[in-house]
């Protein structure tokens, strides 16, 4: 799955620092409202939250999840959604 979505093509922070420990390192945003923020990953190649959960399991743990496991995880992630506070934009000259 990592290959399918070209997740290793971008070297991440390494491009800036040139430090080996920074290869494939990216800033990870908050999981709040993650259900509403498709597409997923640093390159926006993964179209759905369900597929993002499968990719994480396969890439990080070398594990294929059952449909029930994917459904449970995405239900949990969906529970992190809520109404964001209104933010007033400043008036610019």
PDB file of N, CA, C and O in Angstrom:
ATOM      1  N   UNK A   1       0.811  -1.196   0.000  1.00  0.00           N
ATOM      2  CA  UNK A   1       0.000   0.000   0.000  1.00  0.00           C
ATOM      3  C   UNK A   1       0.853   1.259   0.000  1.00  0.00           C
ATOM      4  O   UNK A   1       0.493   2.261  -0.619  1.00  0.00           O
ATOM      5  N   UNK A   2       1.972   1.206   0.687  1.00  0.00           N
ATOM      6  CA  UNK A   2       2.862   2.362   0.725  1.00  0.00           C
ATOM      7  C   UNK A   2       3.322   2.696  -0.691  1.00  0.00           C
ATOM      8  O   UNK A   2       3.403   3.867  -1.061  1.00  0.00           O
ATOM      9  N   UNK A   3       3.619   1.675  -1.474  1.00  0.00           N
ATOM     10  CA  UNK A   3       4.056   1.870  -2.854  1.00  0.00           C
ATOM     11  C   UNK A   3       2.907   2.403  -3.712  1.00  0.00           C
ATOM     12  O   UNK A   3       3.105   3.307  -4.524  1.00  0.00           O
ATOM     13  N   UNK A   4       1.722   1.852  -3.535  1.00  0.00           N
ATOM     14  CA  UNK A   4       0.551   2.255  -4.316  1.00  0.00           C
ATOM     15  C   UNK A   4       0.302   3.752  -4.219  1.00  0.00           C
ATOM     16  O   UNK A   4      -0.030   4.393  -5.216  1.00  0.00           O
ATOM     17  N   UNK A   5       0.459   4.308  -3.034  1.00  0.00           N
ATOM     18  CA  UNK A   5       0.178   5.723  -2.818  1.00  0.00           C
ATOM     19  C   UNK A   5       1.432   6.600  -2.837  1.00  0.00           C
ATOM     20  O   UNK A   5       1.365   7.780  -2.489  1.00  0.00           O
ATOM     21  N   UNK A   6       2.575   6.033  -3.240  1.00  0.00           N
ATOM     22  CA  UNK A   6       3.838   6.779  -3.396  1.00  0.00           C
ATOM     23  C   UNK A   6       4.249   7.502  -2.114  1.00  0.00           C
ATOM     24  O   UNK A   6       4.759   8.622  -2.169  1.00  0.00           O
ATOM     25  N   UNK A   7       4.030   6.872  -0.968  1.00  0.00           N
ATOM     26  CA  UNK A   7       4.304   7.522   0.304  1.00  0.00           C
ATOM     27  C   UNK A   7       5.794   7.657   0.602  1.00  0.00           C
ATOM     28  O   UNK A   7       6.183   8.499   1.412  1.00  0.00           O
ATOM     29  N   UNK A   8       6.630   6.848  -0.034  1.00  0.00           N
ATOM     30  CA  UNK A   8       8.073   6.925   0.212  1.00  0.00           C
ATOM     31  C   UNK A   8       8.792   7.834  -0.779  1.00  0.00           C
ATOM     32  O   UNK A   8       9.995   8.059  -0.641  1.00  0.00           O
ATOM     33  N   UNK A   9       8.081   8.360  -1.776  1.00  0.00           N
ATOM     34  CA  UNK A   9       8.728   9.205  -2.782  1.00  0.00           C
ATOM     35  C   UNK A   9       9.210  10.532  -2.213  1.00  0.00           C
ATOM     36  O   UNK A   9      10.225  11.066  -2.660  1.00  0.00           O
ATOM     37  N   UNK A  10       8.505  11.057  -1.251  1.00  0.00           N
ATOM     38  CA  UNK A  10       8.835  12.336  -0.629  1.00  0.00           C
ATOM     39  C   UNK A  10       9.717  12.053   0.590  1.00  0.00           C
ATOM     40  O   UNK A  10       9.333  11.264   1.453  1.00  0.00           O
ATOM     41  N   UNK A  11      10.869  12.674   0.672  1.00  0.00           N
ATOM     42  CA  UNK A  11      11.793  12.422   1.780  1.00  0.00           C
ATOM     43  C   UNK A  11      11.467  13.232   3.027  1.00  0.00           C
ATOM     44  O   UNK A  11      12.180  13.141   4.026  1.00  0.00           O
ATOM     45  N   UNK A  12      10.400  14.023   2.980  1.00  0.00           N
ATOM     46  CA  UNK A  12       9.964  14.740   4.167  1.00  0.00           C
ATOM     47  C   UNK A  12      10.949  15.797   4.631  1.00  0.00           C
ATOM     48  O   UNK A  12      11.537  16.515   3.822  1.00  0.00           O
ATOM     49  N   UNK A  13      11.122  15.883   5.941  1.00  0.00           N
ATOM     50  CA  UNK A  13      11.974  16.914   6.542  1.00  0.00           C
ATOM     51  C   UNK A  13      13.436  16.802   6.089  1.00  0.00           C
ATOM     52  O   UNK A  13      14.181  17.780   6.141  1.00  0.00           O
ATOM     53  N   UNK A  14      13.836  15.620   5.648  1.00  0.00           N
ATOM     54  CA  UNK A  14      15.203  15.411   5.169  1.00  0.00           C
ATOM     55  C   UNK A  14      15.579  16.415   4.076  1.00  0.00           C
ATOM     56  O   UNK A  14      16.723  16.865   4.014  1.00  0.00           O
ATOM     57  N   UNK A  15      14.623  16.766   3.220  1.00  0.00           N
ATOM     58  CA  UNK A  15      14.905  17.714   2.142  1.00  0.00           C
ATOM     59  C   UNK A  15      15.409  19.051   2.682  1.00  0.00           C
ATOM     60  O   UNK A  15      16.167  19.749   2.009  1.00  0.00           O
ATOM     61  N   UNK A  16      14.991  19.405   3.891  1.00  0.00           N
ATOM     62  CA  UNK A  16      15.404  20.663   4.502  1.00  0.00           C
ATOM     63  C   UNK A  16      16.678  20.511   5.330  1.00  0.00           C
ATOM     64  O   UNK A  16      17.587  21.335   5.233  1.00  0.00           O
ATOM     65  N   UNK A  17      16.742  19.449   6.151  1.00  0.00           N
ATOM     66  CA  UNK A  17      17.846  19.311   7.113  1.00  0.00           C
ATOM     67  C   UNK A  17      19.027  18.505   6.606  1.00  0.00           C
ATOM     68  O   UNK A  17      20.147  18.683   7.086  1.00  0.00           O
ATOM     69  N   UNK A  18      18.799  17.619   5.643  1.00  0.00           N
ATOM     70  CA  UNK A  18      19.818  16.703   5.127  1.00  0.00           C
ATOM     71  C   UNK A  18      20.349  15.769   6.210  1.00  0.00           C
ATOM     72  O   UNK A  18      21.456  15.247   6.079  1.00  0.00           O
ATOM     73  N   UNK A  19      19.578  15.548   7.278  1.00  0.00           N
ATOM     74  CA  UNK A  19      19.962  14.624   8.342  1.00  0.00           C
ATOM     75  C   UNK A  19      19.225  13.299   8.122  1.00  0.00           C
ATOM     76  O   UNK A  19      18.008  13.277   7.936  1.00  0.00           O
ATOM     77  N   UNK A  20      19.973  12.208   8.146  1.00  0.00           N
ATOM     78  CA  UNK A  20      19.414  10.891   7.863  1.00  0.00           C
ATOM     79  C   UNK A  20      18.216  10.577   8.764  1.00  0.00           C
ATOM     80  O   UNK A  20      17.258   9.950   8.312  1.00  0.00           O
ATOM     81  N   UNK A  21      18.255  10.991  10.002  1.00  0.00           N
ATOM     82  CA  UNK A  21      17.156  10.722  10.926  1.00  0.00           C
ATOM     83  C   UNK A  21      15.861  11.434  10.564  1.00  0.00           C
ATOM     84  O   UNK A  21      14.808  11.126  11.123  1.00  0.00           O
ATOM     85  N   UNK A  22      15.927  12.375   9.643  1.00  0.00           N
ATOM     86  CA  UNK A  22      14.743  13.121   9.218  1.00  0.00           C
ATOM     87  C   UNK A  22      14.109  12.570   7.942  1.00  0.00           C
ATOM     88  O   UNK A  22      13.147  13.150   7.439  1.00  0.00           O
ATOM     89  N   UNK A  23      14.627  11.465   7.408  1.00  0.00           N
ATOM     90  CA  UNK A  23      14.034  10.875   6.210  1.00  0.00           C
ATOM     91  C   UNK A  23      12.624  10.375   6.532  1.00  0.00           C
ATOM     92  O   UNK A  23      12.410   9.676   7.522  1.00  0.00           O
ATOM     93  N   UNK A  24      11.683  10.742   5.687  1.00  0.00           N
ATOM     94  CA  UNK A  24      10.278  10.329   5.809  1.00  0.00           C
ATOM     95  C   UNK A  24       9.660  10.766   7.134  1.00  0.00           C
ATOM     96  O   UNK A  24       8.862  10.040   7.726  1.00  0.00           O
ATOM     97  N   UNK A  25      10.032  11.949   7.589  1.00  0.00           N
ATOM     98  CA  UNK A  25       9.458  12.531   8.801  1.00  0.00           C
ATOM     99  C   UNK A  25       8.645  13.756   8.380  1.00  0.00           C
ATOM    100  O   UNK A  25       9.136  14.631   7.666  1.00  0.00           O
ATOM    101  N   UNK A  26       7.389  13.798   8.841  1.00  0.00           N
ATOM    102  CA  UNK A  26       6.510  14.915   8.520  1.00  0.00           C
ATOM    103  C   UNK A  26       5.824  15.383   9.780  1.00  0.00           C
ATOM    104  O   UNK A  26       5.710  14.635  10.752  1.00  0.00           O
ATOM    105  N   UNK A  27       5.364  16.627   9.764  1.00  0.00           N
ATOM    106  CA  UNK A  27       4.555  17.146  10.856  1.00  0.00           C
ATOM    107  C   UNK A  27       3.201  16.446  10.785  1.00  0.00           C
ATOM    108  O   UNK A  27       2.609  16.333   9.711  1.00  0.00           O
ATOM    109  N   UNK A  28       2.725  15.986  11.906  1.00  0.00           N
ATOM    110  CA  UNK A  28       1.443  15.287  11.961  1.00  0.00           C
ATOM    111  C   UNK A  28       0.415  16.214  12.601  1.00  0.00           C
ATOM    112  O   UNK A  28       0.588  16.638  13.743  1.00  0.00           O
ATOM    113  N   UNK A  29      -0.654  16.529  11.871  1.00  0.00           N
ATOM    114  CA  UNK A  29      -1.662  17.428  12.424  1.00  0.00           C
ATOM    115  C   UNK A  29      -2.505  16.745  13.496  1.00  0.00           C
ATOM    116  O   UNK A  29      -2.438  15.529  13.675  1.00  0.00           O
ATOM    117  N   UNK A  30      -3.281  17.527  14.191  1.00  0.00           N
ATOM    118  CA  UNK A  30      -4.198  17.024  15.205  1.00  0.00           C
ATOM    119  C   UNK A  30      -5.192  16.040  14.585  1.00  0.00           C
ATOM    120  O   UNK A  30      -5.494  16.118  13.394  1.00  0.00           O
ATOM    121  N   UNK A  31      -5.689  15.127  15.394  1.00  0.00           N
ATOM    122  CA  UNK A  31      -6.695  14.191  14.894  1.00  0.00           C
ATOM    123  C   UNK A  31      -8.115  14.745  15.040  1.00  0.00           C
ATOM    124  O   UNK A  31      -9.075  14.092  14.631  1.00  0.00           O
ATOM    125  N   UNK A  32      -8.259  15.935  15.614  1.00  0.00           N
ATOM    126  CA  UNK A  32      -9.576  16.547  15.742  1.00  0.00           C
ATOM    127  C   UNK A  32     -10.158  16.767  14.346  1.00  0.00           C
ATOM    128  O   UNK A  32      -9.501  17.327  13.469  1.00  0.00           O
ATOM    129  N   UNK A  33     -11.391  16.321  14.156  1.00  0.00           N
ATOM    130  CA  UNK A  33     -12.107  16.445  12.888  1.00  0.00           C
ATOM    131  C   UNK A  33     -11.400  15.741  11.731  1.00  0.00           C
ATOM    132  O   UNK A  33     -11.582  16.120  10.575  1.00  0.00           O
ATOM    133  N   UNK A  34     -10.598  14.723  12.030  1.00  0.00           N
ATOM    134  CA  UNK A  34      -9.856  14.009  10.989  1.00  0.00           C
ATOM    135  C   UNK A  34     -10.802  13.405   9.947  1.00  0.00           C
ATOM    136  O   UNK A  34     -10.433  13.257   8.782  1.00  0.00           O
ATOM    137  N   UNK A  35     -12.005  13.062  10.366  1.00  0.00           N
ATOM    138  CA  UNK A  35     -12.996  12.500   9.445  1.00  0.00           C
ATOM    139  C   UNK A  35     -13.346  13.491   8.330  1.00  0.00           C
ATOM    140  O   UNK A  35     -13.772  13.090   7.247  1.00  0.00           O
ATOM    141  N   UNK A  36     -13.165  14.772   8.599  1.00  0.00           N
ATOM    142  CA  UNK A  36     -13.560  15.829   7.658  1.00  0.00           C
ATOM    143  C   UNK A  36     -12.405  16.343   6.811  1.00  0.00           C
ATOM    144  O   UNK A  36     -12.590  17.300   6.058  1.00  0.00           O
ATOM    145  N   UNK A  37     -11.227  15.748   6.903  1.00  0.00           N
ATOM    146  CA  UNK A  37     -10.046  16.361   6.286  1.00  0.00           C
ATOM    147  C   UNK A  37      -9.447  15.564   5.135  1.00  0.00           C
ATOM    148  O   UNK A  37      -8.255  15.701   4.863  1.00  0.00           O
ATOM    149  N   UNK A  38     -10.225  14.745   4.457  1.00  0.00           N
ATOM    150  CA  UNK A  38      -9.713  13.998   3.305  1.00  0.00           C
ATOM    151  C   UNK A  38      -9.267  14.979   2.220  1.00  0.00           C
ATOM    152  O   UNK A  38      -9.803  16.084   2.145  1.00  0.00           O
ATOM    153  N   UNK A  39      -8.323  14.612   1.400  1.00  0.00           N
ATOM    154  CA  UNK A  39      -7.575  13.366   1.345  1.00  0.00           C
ATOM    155  C   UNK A  39      -6.480  13.331   2.416  1.00  0.00           C
ATOM    156  O   UNK A  39      -6.189  14.341   3.057  1.00  0.00           O
ATOM    157  N   UNK A  40      -5.887  12.161   2.596  1.00  0.00           N
ATOM    158  CA  UNK A  40      -4.999  11.922   3.726  1.00  0.00           C
ATOM    159  C   UNK A  40      -3.542  11.739   3.322  1.00  0.00           C
ATOM    160  O   UNK A  40      -3.221  11.492   2.159  1.00  0.00           O
ATOM    161  N   UNK A  41      -2.679  11.867   4.314  1.00  0.00           N
ATOM    162  CA  UNK A  41      -1.224  11.748   4.240  1.00  0.00           C
ATOM    163  C   UNK A  41      -0.604  12.997   3.639  1.00  0.00           C
ATOM    164  O   UNK A  41      -1.303  13.868   3.121  1.00  0.00           O
ATOM    165  N   UNK A  42       0.704  13.070   3.716  1.00  0.00           N
ATOM    166  CA  UNK A  42       1.439  14.263   3.319  1.00  0.00           C
ATOM    167  C   UNK A  42       1.279  14.609   1.851  1.00  0.00           C
ATOM    168  O   UNK A  42       1.452  15.765   1.465  1.00  0.00           O
ATOM    169  N   UNK A  43       0.953  13.625   1.029  1.00  0.00           N
ATOM    170  CA  UNK A  43       0.829  13.887  -0.401  1.00  0.00           C
ATOM    171  C   UNK A  43      -0.621  13.903  -0.882  1.00  0.00           C
ATOM    172  O   UNK A  43      -0.873  14.105  -2.070  1.00  0.00           O
ATOM    173  N   UNK A  44      -1.570  13.695   0.017  1.00  0.00           N
ATOM    174  CA  UNK A  44      -2.978  13.736  -0.348  1.00  0.00           C
ATOM    175  C   UNK A  44      -3.416  12.650  -1.310  1.00  0.00           C
ATOM    176  O   UNK A  44      -4.395  12.827  -2.035  1.00  0.00           O
ATOM    177  N   UNK A  45      -2.709  11.531  -1.332  1.00  0.00           N
ATOM    178  CA  UNK A  45      -3.012  10.464  -2.289  1.00  0.00           C
ATOM    179  C   UNK A  45      -4.052   9.459  -1.790  1.00  0.00           C
ATOM    180  O   UNK A  45      -4.620   8.722  -2.595  1.00  0.00           O
ATOM    181  N   UNK A  46      -4.314   9.414  -0.487  1.00  0.00           N
ATOM    182  CA  UNK A  46      -5.233   8.426   0.069  1.00  0.00           C
ATOM    183  C   UNK A  46      -6.611   9.092   0.212  1.00  0.00           C
ATOM    184  O   UNK A  46      -6.765  10.029   0.996  1.00  0.00           O
ATOM    185  N   UNK A  47      -7.607   8.613  -0.539  1.00  0.00           N
ATOM    186  CA  UNK A  47      -8.869   9.342  -0.649  1.00  0.00           C
ATOM    187  C   UNK A  47      -9.834   9.231   0.532  1.00  0.00           C
ATOM    188  O   UNK A  47     -10.634  10.141   0.749  1.00  0.00           O
ATOM    189  N   UNK A  48      -9.779   8.147   1.293  1.00  0.00           N
ATOM    190  CA  UNK A  48     -10.770   7.958   2.361  1.00  0.00           C
ATOM    191  C   UNK A  48     -10.100   7.646   3.696  1.00  0.00           C
ATOM    192  O   UNK A  48      -8.962   7.179   3.744  1.00  0.00           O
ATOM    193  N   UNK A  49     -10.828   7.912   4.773  1.00  0.00           N
ATOM    194  CA  UNK A  49     -10.321   7.605   6.106  1.00  0.00           C
ATOM    195  C   UNK A  49     -10.146   6.102   6.286  1.00  0.00           C
ATOM    196  O   UNK A  49      -9.181   5.653   6.904  1.00  0.00           O
ATOM    197  N   UNK A  50     -11.078   5.332   5.748  1.00  0.00           N
ATOM    198  CA  UNK A  50     -10.983   3.873   5.858  1.00  0.00           C
ATOM    199  C   UNK A  50      -9.696   3.362   5.209  1.00  0.00           C
ATOM    200  O   UNK A  50      -9.002   2.513   5.769  1.00  0.00           O
ATOM    201  N   UNK A  51      -9.391   3.886   4.032  1.00  0.00           N
ATOM    202  CA  UNK A  51      -8.168   3.464   3.349  1.00  0.00           C
ATOM    203  C   UNK A  51      -6.934   3.951   4.092  1.00  0.00           C
ATOM    204  O   UNK A  51      -5.925   3.247   4.132  1.00  0.00           O
ATOM    205  N   UNK A  52      -6.991   5.133   4.678  1.00  0.00           N
ATOM    206  CA  UNK A  52      -5.864   5.646   5.465  1.00  0.00           C
ATOM    207  C   UNK A  52      -5.583   4.741   6.662  1.00  0.00           C
ATOM    208  O   UNK A  52      -4.422   4.506   6.998  1.00  0.00           O
ATOM    209  N   UNK A  53      -6.628   4.235   7.304  1.00  0.00           N
ATOM    210  CA  UNK A  53      -6.462   3.305   8.431  1.00  0.00           C
ATOM    211  C   UNK A  53      -5.793   2.021   7.947  1.00  0.00           C
ATOM    212  O   UNK A  53      -4.898   1.500   8.611  1.00  0.00           O
ATOM    213  N   UNK A  54      -6.222   1.512   6.797  1.00  0.00           N
ATOM    214  CA  UNK A  54      -5.610   0.292   6.240  1.00  0.00           C
ATOM    215  C   UNK A  54      -4.133   0.523   5.913  1.00  0.00           C
ATOM    216  O   UNK A  54      -3.292  -0.331   6.194  1.00  0.00           O
ATOM    217  N   UNK A  55      -3.821   1.672   5.320  1.00  0.00           N
ATOM    218  CA  UNK A  55      -2.439   1.986   4.951  1.00  0.00           C
ATOM    219  C   UNK A  55      -1.565   2.077   6.198  1.00  0.00           C
ATOM    220  O   UNK A  55      -0.449   1.559   6.212  1.00  0.00           O
ATOM    221  N   UNK A  56      -2.063   2.732   7.244  1.00  0.00           N
ATOM    222  CA  UNK A  56      -1.290   2.848   8.497  1.00  0.00           C
ATOM    223  C   UNK A  56      -1.002   1.478   9.094  1.00  0.00           C
ATOM    224  O   UNK A  56       0.114   1.212   9.542  1.00  0.00           O
ATOM    225  N   UNK A  57      -1.996   0.620   9.101  1.00  0.00           N
ATOM    226  CA  UNK A  57      -1.811  -0.722   9.665  1.00  0.00           C
ATOM    227  C   UNK A  57      -0.815  -1.525   8.843  1.00  0.00           C
ATOM    228  O   UNK A  57       0.042  -2.213   9.397  1.00  0.00           O
ATOM    229  N   UNK A  58      -0.926  -1.439   7.530  1.00  0.00           N
ATOM    230  CA  UNK A  58      -0.035  -2.208   6.657  1.00  0.00           C
ATOM    231  C   UNK A  58       1.390  -1.671   6.711  1.00  0.00           C
ATOM    232  O   UNK A  58       2.345  -2.447   6.766  1.00  0.00           O
ATOM    233  N   UNK A  59       1.540  -0.342   6.695  1.00  0.00           N
ATOM    234  CA  UNK A  59       2.876   0.256   6.674  1.00  0.00           C
ATOM    235  C   UNK A  59       3.552   0.274   8.023  1.00  0.00           C
ATOM    236  O   UNK A  59       4.751   0.012   8.118  1.00  0.00           O
ATOM    237  N   UNK A  60       2.806   0.579   9.071  1.00  0.00           N
ATOM    238  CA  UNK A  60       3.406   0.711  10.391  1.00  0.00           C
ATOM    239  C   UNK A  60       3.526  -0.583  11.155  1.00  0.00           C
ATOM    240  O   UNK A  60       4.483  -0.785  11.903  1.00  0.00           O
ATOM    241  N   UNK A  61       2.556  -1.466  10.971  1.00  0.00           N
ATOM    242  CA  UNK A  61       2.547  -2.708  11.740  1.00  0.00           C
ATOM    243  C   UNK A  61       2.620  -3.957  10.874  1.00  0.00           C
ATOM    244  O   UNK A  61       2.595  -5.077  11.385  1.00  0.00           O
ATOM    245  N   UNK A  62       2.710  -3.762   9.556  1.00  0.00           N
ATOM    246  CA  UNK A  62       2.741  -4.886   8.625  1.00  0.00           C
ATOM    247  C   UNK A  62       1.563  -5.829   8.868  1.00  0.00           C
ATOM    248  O   UNK A  62       1.732  -7.046   8.955  1.00  0.00           O
ATOM    249  N   UNK A  63       0.370  -5.246   8.977  1.00  0.00           N
ATOM    250  CA  UNK A  63      -0.815  -6.009   9.346  1.00  0.00           C
ATOM    251  C   UNK A  63      -1.993  -5.620   8.469  1.00  0.00           C
ATOM    252  O   UNK A  63      -2.218  -4.437   8.211  1.00  0.00           O
ATOM    253  N   UNK A  64      -2.736  -6.604   8.015  1.00  0.00           N
ATOM    254  CA  UNK A  64      -3.983  -6.361   7.291  1.00  0.00           C
ATOM    255  C   UNK A  64      -5.122  -6.408   8.295  1.00  0.00           C
ATOM    256  O   UNK A  64      -5.258  -7.383   9.035  1.00  0.00           O
ATOM    257  N   UNK A  65      -5.934  -5.373   8.326  1.00  0.00           N
ATOM    258  CA  UNK A  65      -7.060  -5.308   9.250  1.00  0.00           C
ATOM    259  C   UNK A  65      -8.299  -5.927   8.626  1.00  0.00           C
ATOM    260  O   UNK A  65      -8.472  -5.907   7.407  1.00  0.00           O
ATOM    261  N   UNK A  66      -9.147  -6.472   9.466  1.00  0.00           N
ATOM    262  CA  UNK A  66     -10.447  -6.953   8.995  1.00  0.00           C
ATOM    263  C   UNK A  66     -11.345  -5.747   8.759  1.00  0.00           C
ATOM    264  O   UNK A  66     -11.058  -4.652   9.243  1.00  0.00           O
ATOM    265  N   UNK A  67     -12.428  -5.944   8.019  1.00  0.00           N
ATOM    266  CA  UNK A  67     -13.378  -4.860   7.787  1.00  0.00           C
ATOM    267  C   UNK A  67     -13.946  -4.349   9.115  1.00  0.00           C
ATOM    268  O   UNK A  67     -14.164  -3.148   9.273  1.00  0.00           O
ATOM    269  N   UNK A  68     -14.184  -5.251  10.065  1.00  0.00           N
ATOM    270  CA  UNK A  68     -14.694  -4.865  11.379  1.00  0.00           C
ATOM    271  C   UNK A  68     -13.709  -3.990  12.141  1.00  0.00           C
ATOM    272  O   UNK A  68     -14.106  -3.020  12.786  1.00  0.00           O
ATOM    273  N   UNK A  69     -12.423  -4.330  12.068  1.00  0.00           N
ATOM    274  CA  UNK A  69     -11.405  -3.520  12.734  1.00  0.00           C
ATOM    275  C   UNK A  69     -11.325  -2.122  12.120  1.00  0.00           C
ATOM    276  O   UNK A  69     -11.223  -1.125  12.834  1.00  0.00           O
ATOM    277  N   UNK A  70     -11.373  -2.064  10.801  1.00  0.00           N
ATOM    278  CA  UNK A  70     -11.340  -0.770  10.120  1.00  0.00           C
ATOM    279  C   UNK A  70     -12.553   0.058  10.528  1.00  0.00           C
ATOM    280  O   UNK A  70     -12.433   1.254  10.796  1.00  0.00           O
ATOM    281  N   UNK A  71     -13.710  -0.573  10.575  1.00  0.00           N
ATOM    282  CA  UNK A  71     -14.942   0.123  10.959  1.00  0.00           C
ATOM    283  C   UNK A  71     -14.848   0.645  12.398  1.00  0.00           C
ATOM    284  O   UNK A  71     -15.259   1.772  12.675  1.00  0.00           O
ATOM    285  N   UNK A  72     -14.315  -0.160  13.303  1.00  0.00           N
ATOM    286  CA  UNK A  72     -14.178   0.269  14.700  1.00  0.00           C
ATOM    287  C   UNK A  72     -13.216   1.441  14.838  1.00  0.00           C
ATOM    288  O   UNK A  72     -13.502   2.394  15.564  1.00  0.00           O
ATOM    289  N   UNK A  73     -12.094   1.383  14.158  1.00  0.00           N
ATOM    290  CA  UNK A  73     -11.100   2.449  14.244  1.00  0.00           C
ATOM    291  C   UNK A  73     -11.650   3.740  13.638  1.00  0.00           C
ATOM    292  O   UNK A  73     -11.481   4.817  14.210  1.00  0.00           O
ATOM    293  N   UNK A  74     -12.305   3.634  12.486  1.00  0.00           N
ATOM    294  CA  UNK A  74     -12.849   4.845  11.869  1.00  0.00           C
ATOM    295  C   UNK A  74     -14.000   5.412  12.698  1.00  0.00           C
ATOM    296  O   UNK A  74     -14.202   6.626  12.708  1.00  0.00           O
ATOM    297  N   UNK A  75     -14.756   4.563  13.393  1.00  0.00           N
ATOM    298  CA  UNK A  75     -15.804   5.060  14.287  1.00  0.00           C
ATOM    299  C   UNK A  75     -15.177   5.853  15.433  1.00  0.00           C
ATOM    300  O   UNK A  75     -15.674   6.917  15.802  1.00  0.00           O
ATOM    301  N   UNK A  76     -14.088   5.335  15.990  1.00  0.00           N
ATOM    302  CA  UNK A  76     -13.384   6.074  17.049  1.00  0.00           C
ATOM    303  C   UNK A  76     -12.885   7.412  16.519  1.00  0.00           C
ATOM    304  O   UNK A  76     -13.093   8.450  17.147  1.00  0.00           O
ATOM    305  N   UNK A  77     -12.225   7.389  15.361  1.00  0.00           N
ATOM    306  CA  UNK A  77     -11.702   8.635  14.798  1.00  0.00           C
ATOM    307  C   UNK A  77     -12.832   9.621  14.503  1.00  0.00           C
ATOM    308  O   UNK A  77     -12.660  10.830  14.656  1.00  0.00           O
ATOM    309  N   UNK A  78     -13.982   9.106  14.082  1.00  0.00           N
ATOM    310  CA  UNK A  78     -15.139   9.962  13.847  1.00  0.00           C
ATOM    311  C   UNK A  78     -15.645  10.604  15.121  1.00  0.00           C
ATOM    312  O   UNK A  78     -16.213  11.696  15.087  1.00  0.00           O
ATOM    313  N   UNK A  79     -15.443   9.929  16.256  1.00  0.00           N
ATOM    314  CA  UNK A  79     -15.888  10.486  17.540  1.00  0.00           C
ATOM    315  C   UNK A  79     -15.055  11.696  17.965  1.00  0.00           C
ATOM    316  O   UNK A  79     -15.422  12.406  18.901  1.00  0.00           O
ATOM    317  N   UNK A  80     -13.944  11.930  17.283  1.00  0.00           N
ATOM    318  CA  UNK A  80     -13.091  13.071  17.596  1.00  0.00           C
ATOM    319  C   UNK A  80     -13.557  14.352  16.886  1.00  0.00           C
ATOM    320  O   UNK A  80     -12.931  15.405  17.009  1.00  0.00           O
ATOM    321  N   UNK A  81     -14.659  14.241  16.147  1.00  0.00           N
ATOM    322  CA  UNK A  81     -15.210  15.393  15.440  1.00  0.00           C
ATOM    323  C   UNK A  81     -16.075  16.226  16.363  1.00  0.00           C
ATOM    324  O   UNK A  81     -16.702  15.710  17.288  1.00  0.00           O
ATOM    325  N   UNK A  82     -16.100  17.488  16.104  1.00  0.00           N
ATOM    326  CA  UNK A  82     -16.922  18.395  16.887  1.00  0.00           C
ATOM    327  C   UNK A  82     -16.994  19.748  16.209  1.00  0.00           C
ATOM    328  O   UNK A  82     -16.342  19.991  15.193  1.00  0.00           O
ATOM    329  N   UNK A  83     -17.777  20.599  16.775  1.00  0.00           N
ATOM    330  CA  UNK A  83     -17.925  21.939  16.228  1.00  0.00           C
ATOM    331  C   UNK A  83     -16.719  22.773  16.650  1.00  0.00           C
ATOM    332  O   UNK A  83     -16.385  22.864  17.832  1.00  0.00           O
ATOM    333  N   UNK A  84     -16.088  23.366  15.674  1.00  0.00           N
ATOM    334  CA  UNK A  84     -14.950  24.225  15.974  1.00  0.00           C
ATOM    335  C   UNK A  84     -15.449  25.605  16.362  1.00  0.00           C
ATOM    336  O   UNK A  84     -16.462  26.064  15.835  1.00  0.00           O
ATOM    337  N   UNK A  85     -14.762  26.268  17.267  1.00  0.00           N
ATOM    338  CA  UNK A  85     -15.187  27.615  17.646  1.00  0.00           C
ATOM    339  C   UNK A  85     -15.049  28.572  16.462  1.00  0.00           C
ATOM    340  O   UNK A  85     -14.144  28.435  15.639  1.00  0.00           O
ATOM    341  N   UNK A  86     -15.952  29.532  16.390  1.00  0.00           N
ATOM    342  CA  UNK A  86     -15.893  30.519  15.322  1.00  0.00           C
ATOM    343  C   UNK A  86     -14.690  31.420  15.535  1.00  0.00           C
ATOM    344  O   UNK A  86     -14.415  31.859  16.652  1.00  0.00           O
ATOM    345  N   UNK A  87     -13.984  31.685  14.463  1.00  0.00           N
ATOM    346  CA  UNK A  87     -12.820  32.570  14.542  1.00  0.00           C
ATOM    347  C   UNK A  87     -13.097  33.802  13.696  1.00  0.00           C
ATOM    348  O   UNK A  87     -13.424  33.700  12.514  1.00  0.00           O
ATOM    349  N   UNK A  88     -12.963  34.955  14.311  1.00  0.00           N
ATOM    350  CA  UNK A  88     -13.154  36.193  13.583  1.00  0.00           C
ATOM    351  C   UNK A  88     -11.863  36.582  12.910  1.00  0.00           C
ATOM    352  O   UNK A  88     -10.794  36.577  13.520  1.00  0.00           O
ATOM    353  N   UNK A  89     -11.980  36.916  11.654  1.00  0.00           N
ATOM    354  CA  UNK A  89     -10.805  37.325  10.886  1.00  0.00           C
ATOM    355  C   UNK A  89     -10.540  38.808  11.141  1.00  0.00           C
ATOM    356  O   UNK A  89     -11.485  39.591  11.235  1.00  0.00           O
ATOM    357  N   UNK A  90      -9.286  39.201  11.253  1.00  0.00           N
ATOM    358  CA  UNK A  90      -8.992  40.626  11.480  1.00  0.00           C
ATOM    359  C   UNK A  90      -9.290  41.431  10.217  1.00  0.00           C
ATOM    360  O   UNK A  90      -9.223  40.918   9.100  1.00  0.00           O
ATOM    361  N   UNK A  91      -9.615  42.685  10.419  1.00  0.00           N
ATOM    362  CA  UNK A  91      -9.814  43.593   9.287  1.00  0.00           C
ATOM    363  C   UNK A  91      -8.454  44.108   8.850  1.00  0.00           C
ATOM    364  O   UNK A  91      -7.681  44.632   9.653  1.00  0.00           O
ATOM    365  N   UNK A  92      -8.183  43.953   7.596  1.00  0.00           N
ATOM    366  CA  UNK A  92      -6.906  44.406   7.061  1.00  0.00           C
ATOM    367  C   UNK A  92      -7.108  45.746   6.346  1.00  0.00           C
ATOM    368  O   UNK A  92      -8.189  46.020   5.826  1.00  0.00           O
ATOM    369  N   UNK A  93      -6.074  46.565   6.323  1.00  0.00           N
ATOM    370  CA  UNK A  93      -6.210  47.880   5.664  1.00  0.00           C
ATOM    371  C   UNK A  93      -6.451  47.741   4.184  1.00  0.00           C
ATOM    372  O   UNK A  93      -6.587  48.745   3.484  1.00  0.00           O
TER     373      UNK A  93
END
